[in-house]
């Protein structure tokens, strides 16, 4: 059967890419998500395009290609700003913070995280706020503010427990152990 080019196909490609990403299939993920981005661009489905761009950035980040990851996140930020979508903007900013943090630029990471924090709060995105508190905990840790780091990891741990995110719980415990 012929598959129609439309939002259903774009969304299916995106979800398939996320499943592959969570299974550690970065190479396959990249091609599926790139197909999603191209289709979304062609058809003007900017929300799916933005989420797919963020996923491509996460693939590149996972593969250690920080420049490529940053490029994808900057493009996602631009599309999100064009749409006026606060969640997309916050997601792109948060991921730009991740690139900066992983590269050891904690001051730049802090700036990105704080910009995304206001937008996540506005959108009542508790799972994203939990992730953000965790990331800010590492920024505080590397800036030598151990009390703040512990408070942020504990805050994040509480939120991750509330939403049932076991991976997030484990990451907070690792942050506290550090």
SULKA-V577389 format. One record per residue. RES is the residue in three letters. D_CENTER is the distance of its C-alpha to the mean C-alpha in Angstrom with 1 decimal. Layout:
BEGIN
res/d_center
RES/D_CENTER
RES/D_CENTER
END
This chain:
BEGIN
res/d_center
UNK/34.9
UNK/33.3
UNK/29.7
UNK/29.3
UNK/26.7
UNK/25.0
UNK/22.0
UNK/22.7
UNK/22.5
UNK/19.3
UNK/17.7
UNK/19.4
UNK/18.1
UNK/14.4
UNK/15.0
UNK/17.1
UNK/14.4
UNK/12.0
UNK/15.2
UNK/16.1
UNK/12.8
UNK/13.3
UNK/16.9
UNK/16.2
UNK/17.6
UNK/15.6
UNK/18.6
UNK/19.2
UNK/15.6
UNK/15.6
UNK/18.8
UNK/18.0
UNK/14.7
UNK/16.8
UNK/19.5
UNK/17.3
UNK/16.2
UNK/20.0
UNK/21.2
UNK/19.0
UNK/20.2
UNK/23.7
UNK/23.9
UNK/22.0
UNK/19.4
UNK/16.9
UNK/14.5
UNK/14.1
UNK/14.1
UNK/11.2
UNK/9.0
UNK/10.7
UNK/10.1
UNK/6.3
UNK/7.4
UNK/10.1
UNK/8.3
UNK/6.9
UNK/10.5
UNK/12.0
UNK/10.3
UNK/11.6
UNK/14.9
UNK/15.2
UNK/15.4
UNK/13.8
UNK/15.7
UNK/14.5
UNK/10.8
UNK/11.6
UNK/13.7
UNK/11.3
UNK/8.8
UNK/12.2
UNK/13.4
UNK/10.7
UNK/11.5
UNK/15.1
UNK/15.1
UNK/13.4
UNK/16.0
UNK/18.7
UNK/18.0
UNK/17.8
UNK/14.9
UNK/13.7
UNK/10.7
UNK/9.6
UNK/10.5
UNK/8.9
UNK/5.3
UNK/6.6
UNK/8.4
UNK/6.2
UNK/4.7
UNK/8.4
UNK/9.3
UNK/8.1
UNK/10.2
UNK/12.9
UNK/13.0
UNK/13.3
UNK/16.0
UNK/17.8
UNK/17.6
UNK/17.1
UNK/18.6
UNK/16.3
UNK/13.2
UNK/15.1
UNK/15.6
UNK/12.1
UNK/11.2
UNK/14.4
UNK/13.9
UNK/10.7
UNK/12.7
UNK/15.5
UNK/13.7
UNK/12.0
UNK/15.6
UNK/17.2
UNK/15.4
UNK/16.1
UNK/12.7
UNK/13.8
UNK/11.3
UNK/8.5
UNK/11.4
UNK/12.2
UNK/9.1
UNK/9.7
UNK/13.4
UNK/12.9
UNK/11.3
UNK/14.1
UNK/16.5
UNK/16.1
UNK/16.6
UNK/19.7
UNK/20.8
UNK/20.9
UNK/22.6
UNK/25.2
UNK/24.7
UNK/25.0
UNK/26.0
UNK/22.9
UNK/20.7
UNK/22.5
UNK/22.3
UNK/18.5
UNK/18.2
UNK/20.8
UNK/19.2
UNK/15.9
UNK/18.1
UNK/20.0
UNK/17.1
UNK/15.8
UNK/19.4
UNK/19.8
UNK/17.1
UNK/18.3
UNK/15.2
UNK/17.3
UNK/14.7
UNK/13.4
UNK/17.1
UNK/17.9
UNK/15.3
UNK/16.9
UNK/20.3
UNK/19.6
UNK/18.6
UNK/21.8
UNK/23.8
UNK/22.9
END
